[in-house]
Every structure is written in structure tokens, then in C-alpha cells.
Amino acid sequence: MIKKVHKTLLIYAVITIAFAVWMAFYDDHSIAIHRELDLEISNLKSSKKTLTSNISAVLHQIETLKNPDSLEKYAREEFFYKAEDEIIYIIDSTTINSLAE
């Protein structure tokens, strides 16, 4: 009787261990897949954080550029726009540094 109980417990133990190994490594919901998905989630969250800050910066810039004076200043600084009667001299900082030496 005791031998039969021991054999039954051994069978249950082997089945339980086999099931645990199967669930941990081979199943569609395995630990490795969950780990990979968790890593992807953390990467996506950091990307979301970066993109959200970029969006807020762009929205702030859009609000600033709604003012005509700010728009003109931005166009002059970024695209070197000028009025018809103006002359613009562009001086490179490397030129100033070489003249100072």
C-alpha cells in the first residue's frame, strides 16, 4: 500500500514538474515571452515620455509663433529673412574666434 502511494506521489511530482517546465519555457505565455513584452512596454513608455515632451515643446512654439512679432523674429533667425531695404551680414562664430586669436 505504501509503495503504491509512493509511486502515485512520484507520478504526480513528475507531471507537476513537467507542467511547470512547459509553462515556464515552451507555452505561449511563458516567462521568457512575458519578460520580452515587459521590456518592450518599458521601451514604449520611455518613448511616449520623450514624444510627449517634444509635443509640448512644439505646442509652445506654435503658441509663440501666433504672435506676428515672434513669427518675424523666428523667420529672421532661422531662415535669414529680411526686409527689402535691409542688408544682412552673416558672421560665423569660427571667423570671430580666428580673428580674436
DRENNUBA-820084 format. One line per 10 residues: their letters; for each residue x, y, z of N, C-alpha, C, O. Coordinates in steps of 0.2 Angstrom, whole numbers, plus 5000, padded with zeros to 4 digits. Example, Ala and Ser with C-alpha at 12.3 -4.5 7.8 and 13.67 -1.06 7.14 Angstrom:
2
as	5066/4972/5039/5062/4978/5039/5066/4984/5039/5071/4983/5042; 5064/4989/5035/5068/4995/5036/5064/5000/5039/5067/5006/5040 .
END
This chain:
101
mikkvhktll	5004/4994/5000/5000/5000/5000/5004/5006/5000/5003/5011/4996; 5009/5006/5004/5014/5012/5005/5018/5013/4998/5019/5019/4996; 5020/5008/4995/5023/5008/4989/5019/5011/4983/5021/5015/4979; 5012/5009/4983/5008/5012/4978/5007/5019/4979/5007/5023/4974; 5006/5022/4986/5006/5029/4987/5012/5032/4985/5012/5038/4982; 5018/5029/4986/5024/5032/4984/5025/5033/4977/5027/5038/4974; 5023/5028/4973/5023/5028/4966/5018/5033/4963/5020/5037/4958; 5012/5034/4966/5007/5039/4964/5010/5046/4965/5009/5050/4961; 5013/5047/4971/5016/5054/4973/5022/5055/4968/5022/5061/4966; 5026/5050/4966/5031/5051/4961/5028/5053/4954/5031/5058/4951 .
iyavitiafa	5023/5050/4952/5020/5052/4946/5017/5059/4946/5018/5062/4941; 5014/5060/4951/5011/5067/4952/5017/5072/4952/5016/5078/4949; 5022/5071/4955/5028/5075/4956/5031/5076/4949/5033/5082/4947; 5032/5071/4945/5035/5071/4938/5030/5075/4934/5032/5080/4930; 5024/5074/4934/5019/5078/4930/5019/5085/4932/5019/5090/4927; 5019/5087/4938/5019/5094/4940/5025/5097/4938/5025/5103/4936; 5031/5094/4939/5037/5097/4936/5037/5098/4929/5040/5103/4926; 5035/5093/4925/5034/5094/4918/5030/5099/4916/5031/5103/4911; 5024/5100/4919/5020/5105/4918/5023/5112/4919/5022/5117/4916; 5026/5113/4925/5030/5119/4927/5035/5121/4922/5035/5127/4920 .
vwmafyddhs	5039/5116/4919/5044/5117/4914/5041/5119/4908/5043/5124/4904; 5035/5116/4906/5032/5118/4900/5029/5125/4900/5030/5129/4895; 5026/5127/4906/5023/5133/4906/5028/5139/4907/5027/5144/4905; 5034/5137/4910/5040/5142/4910/5043/5143/4904/5045/5149/4903; 5044/5138/4900/5048/5139/4894/5045/5138/4887/5047/5141/4882; 5040/5134/4887/5038/5132/4880/5031/5135/4878/5029/5135/4872; 5027/5137/4883/5020/5139/4882/5020/5146/4879/5025/5150/4879; 5014/5148/4876/5013/5155/4873/5014/5160/4878/5015/5166/4877; 5012/5158/4884/5013/5163/4890/5019/5162/4894/5018/5162/4901; 5024/5160/4892/5030/5158/4896/5033/5164/4899/5032/5170/4897 .
iaihreldle	5038/5163/4903/5041/5168/4907/5046/5172/4902/5046/5178/4903; 5049/5169/4897/5053/5172/4893/5049/5177/4889/5051/5183/4887; 5043/5175/4886/5039/5180/4882/5037/5186/4887/5036/5191/4884; 5035/5184/4893/5032/5190/4897/5038/5195/4899/5037/5201/4899; 5044/5192/4899/5050/5196/4900/5051/5201/4894/5053/5207/4895; 5051/5198/4889/5052/5202/4882/5047/5207/4881/5048/5213/4879; 5040/5205/4883/5035/5210/4882/5036/5216/4888/5034/5221/4886; 5038/5214/4894/5039/5219/4899/5044/5224/4897/5044/5230/4898; 5049/5221/4894/5055/5226/4891/5052/5230/4886/5054/5236/4885; 5048/5228/4881/5045/5232/4876/5041/5237/4878/5041/5243/4876 .
isnlksskkt	5037/5235/4884/5032/5240/4887/5036/5246/4890/5035/5252/4889; 5042/5244/4893/5046/5249/4896/5049/5254/4891/5050/5260/4892; 5051/5251/4885/5054/5255/4880/5049/5260/4877/5050/5265/4875; 5043/5257/4876/5037/5261/4873/5035/5267/4878/5034/5272/4876; 5036/5265/4885/5034/5271/4890/5039/5276/4889/5037/5282/4890; 5045/5274/4889/5051/5280/4888/5050/5283/4882/5051/5290/4882; 5048/5280/4876/5047/5284/4870/5041/5288/4871/5041/5294/4868; 5036/5286/4874/5030/5290/4875/5032/5296/4879/5029/5302/4877; 5036/5296/4884/5038/5301/4888/5042/5306/4884/5041/5312/4885; 5046/5304/4880/5050/5308/4876/5046/5312/4871/5047/5318/4870 .
ltsnisavlh	5042/5308/4867/5037/5311/4862/5032/5316/4865/5031/5321/4862; 5030/5315/4871/5025/5319/4875/5029/5326/4876/5026/5331/4875; 5035/5326/4878/5039/5332/4880/5040/5336/4873/5040/5342/4873; 5042/5332/4868/5043/5335/4861/5036/5338/4859/5036/5344/4856; 5031/5335/4860/5024/5338/4858/5023/5345/4862/5021/5349/4859; 5024/5344/4868/5023/5350/4872/5028/5356/4870/5025/5362/4870; 5034/5355/4868/5038/5360/4866/5036/5363/4859/5036/5369/4858; 5033/5358/4855/5031/5361/4848/5025/5365/4849/5024/5370/4846; 5020/5363/4854/5014/5367/4855/5016/5374/4858/5013/5378/4856; 5021/5374/4862/5023/5380/4865/5026/5385/4859/5025/5391/4859 .
qietlknpds	5030/5382/4855/5032/5385/4849/5027/5388/4845/5027/5393/4842; 5022/5384/4844/5016/5386/4839/5012/5392/4843/5011/5397/4839; 5011/5392/4849/5008/5397/4853/5012/5403/4852/5010/5409/4851; 5019/5403/4853/5023/5408/4852/5023/5411/4845/5023/5418/4844; 5023/5407/4840/5023/5410/4833/5016/5413/4831/5016/5415/4825; 5011/5412/4835/5005/5415/4833/5005/5423/4834/5002/5426/4830; 5010/5425/4837/5011/5432/4838/5016/5435/4832/5021/5432/4830; 5013/5440/4828/5017/5442/4822/5024/5444/4823/5028/5442/4819; 5025/5447/4829/5032/5449/4830/5037/5443/4831/5043/5443/4829; 5034/5438/4835/5038/5432/4836/5039/5428/4830/5045/5425/4829 .
lekyareeff	5034/5428/4825/5035/5425/4819/5040/5428/4815/5044/5425/4812; 5040/5435/4815/5045/5438/4811/5052/5437/4814/5057/5436/4810; 5053/5437/4820/5059/5436/4823/5062/5429/4822/5068/5428/4820; 5057/5424/4822/5059/5417/4820/5061/5416/4813/5066/5413/4812; 5058/5420/4809/5060/5419/4802/5066/5422/4800/5070/5420/4796; 5068/5428/4804/5074/5431/4803/5080/5427/4806/5085/5426/4802; 5079/5424/4811/5084/5420/4814/5085/5413/4811/5091/5411/4810; 5080/5410/4809/5081/5403/4806/5082/5403/4799/5085/5399/4796; 5078/5407/4795/5078/5407/4788/5082/5413/4785/5081/5414/4779; 5084/5418/4789/5088/5424/4786/5084/5428/4782/5086/5431/4777 .
ykaedeiiyi	5077/5429/4784/5073/5433/4780/5075/5440/4782/5077/5442/4787; 5073/5445/4777/5075/5452/4778/5070/5456/4775/5066/5454/4771; 5070/5462/4777/5065/5467/4774/5069/5469/4767/5075/5468/4766; 5065/5472/4763/5068/5474/4756/5073/5479/4756/5078/5478/4752; 5073/5484/4761/5079/5489/4761/5084/5487/4766/5088/5491/4768; 5085/5481/4768/5090/5479/4773/5095/5475/4770/5094/5472/4765; 5101/5475/4773/5107/5471/4771/5109/5467/4777/5110/5470/4783; 5110/5461/4776/5111/5456/4782/5118/5453/4781/5120/5451/4776; 5122/5454/4786/5129/5451/4786/5129/5445/4791/5127/5446/4797; 5131/5439/4788/5131/5433/4792/5138/5432/4794/5142/5431/4790 .
idsttinsla	5139/5432/4801/5146/5431/4803/5146/5425/4807/5143/5424/4812; 5151/5421/4805/5151/5414/4808/5156/5415/4814/5160/5419/4814; 5154/5411/4819/5157/5411/4826/5165/5409/4825/5169/5411/4829; 5166/5404/4820/5173/5402/4819/5177/5408/4816/5183/5408/4818; 5174/5412/4813/5178/5418/4810/5179/5423/4815/5185/5426/4816; 5175/5424/4820/5176/5428/4826/5182/5426/4830/5186/5429/4832; 5182/5419/4831/5187/5416/4835/5194/5416/4832/5199/5417/4835; 5194/5415/4825/5200/5416/4822/5203/5423/4822/5209/5424/4822; 5199/5428/4822/5201/5435/4822/5203/5437/4829/5208/5441/4829; 5200/5434/4834/5202/5436/4841/5209/5433/4842/5213/5435/4847 .
e	5211/5427/4839/5217/5424/4841/5223/5428/4837/5229/5426/4838 .
END
